[in-house]
């Protein structure tokens, strides 16, 4: 007969297995009962919004990439807001503005944060559909057509495209499984999107109806793409995933940069969650189910892991099972540590890298939670180096 400590241990273990392994299977099976989302023809006008801070290395390529889109440019405007850039970003954008009539550049002298810049750009946008992207994102030629073609369906309030991560030639992240994890996340997003309740669009390529935009708080650091996605879902509109609307971004150049990014987003994710906590108990049961399963439980896994190892220390003398579980945990974390060390010297062993990535991700979540609770997260931050 199990005691309370043993019961808690099994519940905690189940939560980890559930959010990472069981939920993806369940949501995939549920999605099979929903029709496939098909991108039709849409004659909606589109405003592309880009918040830029010190993007001199990529901003020209980004604008020229948009200029190559297979889209009716009489229905398109591109608004770029420079958030206090101190490099050559402003000069490059002003030069490009002379070349492209559909490009509108707004230069802000002081850095105020991405959310405030996006709020300003939305106010200036003239068109029906808002398409959010980043300065370091590259679209396939048909991405805007594929993405916005879904808005012929009035029940759809938002659409996310598919983001593909590519390695920098000089990146030291190749031994860290960021791309593998992203493919796993894409599998989940695709299933949720088919159901109409995608929990978190890809920030580099997603679009919503302008009338659904909810102004982001200027005094609170939120995750902009998650905030916008949840705001659309909170208005009982579908948010879908368009798999063939493709964009590419490069991974972070090194582990340190990626780790800092994950901590920052973890902190802003918790802030965003608090602002949309009512969706945890929505009348749309499947939406709440996905929110709990994909986000909330996933974000508390670091605390669960700490409790698991702590309980295991107390329970290992109770039975052979808990002795084995303790050894498994020690081996797991030791393997993760070795994977991290191997990555530093560019040794690529998949199982070691996967475990290392899992532990580093959850450590970043834990530090992000601490940062959020301490109130030390800021709405202003420098973009991850590329």
C-alpha positions in Angstrom: 0.0 0.0 0.0 1.4 3.3 -1.1 1.7 6.2 1.4 1.2 9.9 0.6 4.8 10.5 -0.4 4.7 7.6 -2.9 1.4 8.8 -4.4 2.8 12.3 -4.8 5.9 10.9 -6.5 3.9 8.9 -9.1 1.6 11.9 -9.8 4.7 14.1 -10.4 6.3 11.5 -12.6 3.1 11.2 -14.6 2.9 15.0 -15.1 6.4 15.0 -16.8 5.6 12.0 -19.0 2.1 13.4 -19.8 3.1 16.9 -21.0 6.1 15.7 -23.0 4.9 12.4 -24.4 1.2 11.6 -23.8 -0.3 15.0 -24.7 1.3 15.2 -28.2 -0.3 11.8 -29.0 -3.7 12.8 -27.6 -3.9 16.1 -29.4 -2.8 14.4 -32.6 -5.7 11.9 -32.3 -8.2 14.7 -31.4 -7.1 16.7 -34.5 -8.1 13.8 -36.8 -11.7 14.6 -36.0 -11.3 18.1 -37.4 -11.1 18.9 -41.1 -7.8 20.0 -42.7 -7.3 23.7 -42.9 -7.1 24.8 -46.5 -5.6 28.1 -47.7 -8.0 29.6 -50.3 -7.9 32.9 -52.1 -8.1 36.1 -50.1 -8.2 39.6 -51.3 -7.7 41.1 -47.9 -5.2 44.0 -47.6 -2.2 43.2 -45.4 0.0 45.3 -43.1 3.4 43.6 -42.3 4.8 44.8 -39.0 8.5 44.6 -37.9 10.0 45.9 -34.7 13.7 46.4 -35.2 16.6 47.1 -32.8 20.1 47.3 -34.2 19.4 45.0 -37.1 21.9 46.4 -39.6 23.1 42.9 -40.5 19.8 41.6 -41.6 17.2 44.4 -42.2 18.1 45.0 -45.9 17.8 41.2 -46.6 14.5 41.1 -44.8 13.0 43.9 -46.8 14.3 42.6 -50.1 12.9 39.2 -49.2 9.4 40.7 -48.7 9.8 42.5 -52.1 10.1 39.1 -53.8 6.8 37.8 -52.4 4.2 36.5 -54.9 1.6 39.0 -53.7 -0.4 41.9 -55.0 1.6 44.8 -53.6 -1.3 47.2 -54.1 -2.8 45.4 -51.1 0.4 45.4 -49.0 2.2 47.8 -46.7 5.3 47.1 -44.6 5.7 49.1 -41.4 9.1 49.0 -39.7 9.6 50.6 -36.3 13.2 51.2 -35.2 13.3 50.9 -31.4 16.1 53.3 -30.6 18.6 51.6 -32.9 22.2 52.9 -32.5 23.8 51.2 -35.5 23.2 51.7 -39.2 19.6 50.3 -39.1 17.9 53.7 -39.5 20.0 54.8 -42.4 19.5 51.5 -44.2 15.7 51.6 -43.7 15.4 55.2 -44.9 17.3 54.3 -48.0 15.1 51.3 -48.7 12.0 53.5 -48.1 13.0 55.5 -51.1 13.1 52.4 -53.2 9.9 50.7 -52.1 6.7 52.8 -52.0 5.0 50.2 -49.8 7.6 50.5 -47.1 6.9 52.9 -44.2 9.7 53.6 -41.7 9.2 54.9 -38.2 12.3 55.9 -36.2 12.0 56.2 -32.4 14.9 57.8 -30.7 14.7 55.9 -27.4 14.4 52.2 -26.9 10.9 51.4 -25.4 10.5 47.7 -26.0 9.0 45.5 -28.8 5.5 45.5 -27.4 5.2 49.3 -27.4 6.6 49.5 -30.9 4.1 46.9 -32.1 1.3 48.8 -30.5 2.4 52.0 -32.3 2.7 50.2 -35.6 -0.8 48.7 -35.3 -2.2 52.1 -34.7 -0.5 53.3 -38.0 -1.5 50.2 -40.0 -4.1 50.9 -42.7 -5.0 47.3 -43.7 -7.4 44.6 -42.5 -4.8 41.9 -41.8 -1.8 42.3 -39.5 1.2 40.1 -40.3 3.8 40.0 -37.6 7.4 39.0 -38.4 11.0 39.6 -37.3 13.9 41.3 -38.9 15.9 38.1 -39.1 13.1 36.0 -40.7 13.1 34.9 -44.3 9.8 34.0 -46.1 9.4 31.5 -48.9 8.1 33.4 -52.0 4.5 32.3 -51.5 4.3 32.6 -47.7 2.2 35.7 -47.4 -0.3 34.3 -50.0 -0.5 31.0 -48.1 -0.8 32.6 -44.7 -3.4 35.2 -45.5 -5.4 33.0 -47.8 -7.2 31.5 -44.8 -9.0 34.7 -43.9 -11.8 34.0 -46.4 -13.1 32.0 -43.5 -14.7 34.4 -41.1 -14.4 32.0 -38.1 -10.6 32.2 -38.3 -9.1 35.1 -36.4 -5.4 34.2 -36.6 -3.0 32.0 -38.6 0.5 30.9 -37.8 3.0 29.9 -40.5 5.7 27.2 -40.0 9.1 28.3 -38.8 12.1 26.3 -39.8 15.4 26.8 -37.8 18.6 26.6 -39.7 22.2 26.5 -38.4 24.6 29.3 -38.8 27.8 28.1 -40.5 29.8 29.1 -37.5 27.2 28.2 -34.9 28.3 26.2 -31.8 24.7 25.2 -31.2 24.9 22.3 -33.7 25.4 19.8 -30.9 22.4 21.1 -29.0 19.1 19.8 -30.2 17.3 23.1 -30.7 16.2 22.1 -34.2 15.0 18.7 -33.1 13.0 20.2 -30.2 11.5 22.7 -32.6 10.4 19.9 -35.0 8.7 18.2 -32.0 7.0 21.5 -31.1 5.9 21.9 -34.8 4.2 18.5 -34.6 2.1 19.7 -31.6 1.4 23.1 -33.1 0.2 21.5 -36.3 -2.3 19.3 -34.4 -3.5 22.2 -32.2 -3.9 24.4 -35.3 -6.0 21.8 -37.1 -8.3 21.9 -34.0 -8.4 25.7 -34.2 -6.8 26.5 -30.9 -3.1 26.9 -31.5 -1.4 27.8 -28.2 1.3 30.1 -29.3 2.0 31.3 -32.9 5.5 31.3 -34.3 6.6 34.9 -33.7 8.5 35.1 -37.0 5.4 34.4 -39.2 1.8 34.9 -38.1 -1.2 37.0 -39.0 -4.5 38.2 -37.3 -7.4 40.3 -38.2 -6.7 43.9 -37.1 -10.0 44.2 -35.3 -9.0 41.5 -32.9 -5.7 43.1 -31.9 -5.5 43.7 -28.1 -3.0 46.4 -27.1 -0.1 44.9 -25.2 0.6 46.5 -21.7 3.4 49.0 -21.9 4.4 48.5 -18.3 4.5 44.7 -18.2 6.9 42.4 -20.0 4.9 39.9 -22.0 5.7 37.4 -24.8 4.2 39.3 -27.7 3.4 36.3 -30.0 1.8 34.3 -27.1 -0.1 37.4 -25.9 -1.5 38.1 -29.3 -2.4 34.4 -29.9 -4.2 34.1 -26.6 -6.0 37.4 -27.1 -7.5 36.1 -30.3 -8.5 32.8 -28.8 -10.1 34.7 -25.8 -12.5 36.3 -28.3 -13.8 32.9 -29.4 -11.9 33.0 -32.8 -10.0 30.2 -34.3 -6.2 30.3 -34.5 -4.9 27.8 -37.0 -1.6 26.6 -38.3 -0.7 26.8 -42.0 2.1 24.3 -42.5 3.0 25.4 -46.0 3.4 29.1 -45.2 7.1 28.7 -44.5 9.7 31.0 -42.9 13.3 30.4 -41.9 15.4 31.8 -39.0 18.9 31.0 -37.9 19.5 29.4 -34.5 21.4 31.3 -31.8 25.2 31.4 -32.4 26.0 29.8 -29.1 24.6 28.1 -26.0 24.9 31.2 -23.8 22.8 33.3 -26.2 20.1 30.7 -26.5 20.1 30.1 -22.7 19.6 33.8 -22.0 16.8 33.9 -24.6 15.0 31.0 -23.0 15.3 32.7 -19.5 13.9 35.9 -20.9 10.9 34.2 -22.6 10.2 32.0 -19.6 9.8 35.1 -17.4 7.5 36.9 -20.0 5.6 33.6 -20.5 4.6 33.5 -16.8 3.5 37.2 -17.0 1.4 36.4 -20.1 -0.1 33.3 -18.4 -1.3 35.4 -15.5 -3.0 37.9 -17.8 -4.9 35.1 -19.6 -5.6 32.8 -16.6 -9.3 32.9 -17.4 -8.6 30.6 -20.4 -7.5 27.9 -18.0 -11.2 27.4 -17.3 -12.7 28.4 -20.6 -16.1 27.2 -21.9 -14.2 25.8 -24.8 -13.0 22.7 -22.9 -10.5 21.7 -25.6 -8.8 25.1 -25.5 -8.4 24.9 -21.7 -7.2 21.3 -22.1 -4.5 22.4 -24.5 -3.5 25.4 -22.5 -3.0 23.3 -19.3 -1.3 20.4 -21.2 1.0 22.2 -23.6 1.9 25.3 -21.5 1.1 25.3 -17.8 2.2 21.8 -16.9 5.2 22.2 -19.2 6.2 25.4 -17.5 6.1 23.9 -14.0 8.1 20.8 -14.9 11.3 22.3 -13.4 9.6 22.4 -10.0 8.3 18.9 -10.5 11.8 17.6 -11.3 13.1 19.1 -8.1 10.4 17.6 -6.1 10.9 14.2 -7.8 14.6 14.0 -6.9 13.9 15.2 -3.4 11.2 12.7 -2.8 13.3 10.0 -4.3 16.1 10.6 -1.8 13.6 10.0 1.0 11.9 7.0 -0.6 14.8 5.1 -2.1 15.2 3.0 1.1 11.5 2.0 1.0 11.7 -0.4 -2.0 13.9 -1.6 -4.8 11.7 0.4 -7.2 12.6 3.7 -5.7 16.3 2.7 -5.5 16.2 2.0 -9.3 14.3 5.3 -9.9 17.0 7.2 -8.0 19.7 5.6 -10.0 17.9 6.4 -13.2 17.6 10.1 -12.2 21.3 10.3 -11.3 22.3 8.7 -14.6 20.0 11.0 -16.5 21.4 14.2 -15.0 25.0 12.9 -15.3 24.4 12.1 -19.0 22.9 15.6 -19.5 26.0 17.2 -17.9 28.2 15.1 -20.2 26.1 16.2 -23.1 26.7 19.8 -22.2 30.4 19.3 -21.8 30.6 17.5 -25.2 28.7 20.3 -26.9 31.4 22.8 -25.7 34.0 20.8 -27.6 31.7 20.2 -30.5 31.2 16.4 -29.9 27.8 15.4 -31.2 26.2 12.4 -29.5 22.4 12.5 -30.0 21.2 11.0 -26.7 23.6 13.1 -24.7 22.6 16.3 -26.6 18.9 15.6 -26.1 19.2 15.1 -22.4 21.4 18.2 -22.1 18.9 20.2 -24.0 16.0 19.0 -21.8 17.8 19.9 -18.6 19.1 23.3 -19.9 15.5 24.2 -21.1 14.0 23.4 -17.7 16.8 25.2 -15.9 16.0 28.3 -18.0 12.3 27.9 -17.1 13.2 27.8 -13.4 15.4 30.9 -13.7 12.7 32.6 -15.7 10.1 31.8 -13.0 12.5 33.3 -10.4 13.0 36.3 -12.5 9.3 36.8 -12.9 8.5 36.4 -9.2 11.3 38.8 -8.3 9.9 41.4 -10.8 13.3 41.8 -12.5 12.2 41.0 -16.0 12.0 44.0 -18.4 10.0 44.9 -21.5 13.2 46.1 -23.0 15.8 43.7 -24.2 18.5 43.2 -26.8 17.7 40.7 -29.6 19.6 37.4 -29.6 22.9 37.8 -31.5 23.0 36.3 -35.0 
